[in-house]
């Protein structure tokens, strides 16, 4: 059995565009996989262990179970690891650290949703919640939109916006500004990306500030429920992720994102549709990443 660390994975220099192609491949495989719902247990307080199993098709010959845990007082508090098996022999092939995988597959899913569902004239991109997920999303988005100039608004919080500009300021296709209110952030934006992990109430109370044609991508699903019943379309990477939402039965039109990628349903039908994309990533994405990385290391 091999132990695969985050440092080894980073040493492979996997490009952001490759990360996006891997999540696209995973979405197209989804109907051929066995993907049980994830299960969580709670030792105490808000601590948790969440298990995410996935069996890839026989041609891939891999099964994996990712465990995400949050333990207050541990550094870091949030960690993720995977057991990777050969599904033909049952052999345990590797124990994989998944912190890099989790961040990059989440960012790649968001970037793919943006590229697929944004309006044709998209120019202004707004980001709130500027941690590792937002940085991964930016890496992927800037890489797959290398022939465009993206005007990116950042919501000021502590010194996170300044750190983002320091990290990405040299990108040839990024122009950054910082705003101080949520209203400034979303007003007139073509794409709104939220990577915050918690929210008390709505990010913006007046949903009319979201312009016709806007795409809103709440990566961790919080803070945009006032858009659920008023936006024209809602997409998600899996129905189980959203069927428990308070307003799920009131979505005007709902589809799974894979249906768009397979050409089974239209994504955006006009540049005036307002769209929500609740695409937060699946254990399937982690599984495919780990399988590809294991093969690369061999």
TATALIN-V78737 format. One record per residue. N is the residue number from 1. PHI is phi as a letter, one per 20 degrees, with the letter a starting at -180 (999 if undefined). Layout:
N PHI
N PHI
This chain:
1 999
2 d
3 d
4 d
5 e
6 g
7 f
8 f
9 f
10 f
11 f
12 f
13 l
14 f
15 f
16 g
17 f
18 f
19 g
20 f
21 f
22 f
23 f
24 f
25 g
26 f
27 g
28 f
29 e
30 g
31 f
32 e
33 e
34 e
35 c
36 f
37 f
38 f
39 c
40 d
41 c
42 c
43 f
44 a
45 l
46 e
47 f
48 b
49 c
50 d
51 d
52 c
53 e
54 b
55 d
56 f
57 g
58 g
59 f
60 e
61 m
62 c
63 c
64 b
65 c
66 e
67 d
68 d
69 c
70 c
71 c
72 f
73 n
74 f
75 c
76 f
77 f
78 d
79 c
80 b
81 b
82 c
83 e
84 d
85 d
86 f
87 f
88 e
89 e
90 n
91 f
92 f
93 e
94 b
95 d
96 d
97 f
98 d
99 f
100 f
101 g
102 f
103 f
104 f
105 f
106 f
107 f
108 f
109 f
110 f
111 f
112 f
113 f
114 f
115 f
116 e
117 d
118 f
119 f
120 f
121 d
122 g
123 c
124 d
125 d
126 d
127 c
128 c
129 n
130 d
131 e
132 f
133 f
134 f
135 f
136 f
137 f
138 f
139 g
140 f
141 f
142 f
143 f
144 e
145 d
146 f
147 e
148 c
149 d
150 d
151 e
152 d
153 e
154 d
155 e
156 f
157 b
158 l
159 d
160 f
161 f
162 f
163 f
164 f
165 f
166 f
167 f
168 d
169 f
170 e
171 f
172 f
173 d
174 c
175 c
176 d
177 c
178 d
179 c
180 d
181 c
182 f
183 f
184 f
185 f
186 e
187 f
188 n
189 f
190 e
191 c
192 d
193 d
194 d
195 d
196 f
197 e
198 b
199 b
200 e
201 n
202 e
203 f
204 c
205 f
206 e
207 f
208 f
209 f
210 f
211 f
212 g
213 n
214 f
215 d
216 d
217 c
218 e
219 g
220 d
221 m
222 e
223 n
224 c
225 f
226 f
227 e
228 g
229 e
230 d
231 f
232 f
233 b
234 c
235 c
236 b
237 f
238 b
239 f
240 f
241 f
242 c
243 f
244 e
245 f
246 g
247 d
248 g
249 f
250 d
251 g
252 f
253 b
254 c
255 b
256 e
257 f
258 g
259 f
260 f
261 f
262 e
263 m
264 e
265 c
266 f
267 e
268 e
269 e
270 b
271 e
272 d
273 f
274 e
275 c
276 d
277 c
278 e
279 d
280 d
281 n
282 c
283 g
284 g
285 f
286 g
287 f
288 f
289 g
290 f
291 f
292 f
293 f
294 g
295 f
296 f
297 f
298 f
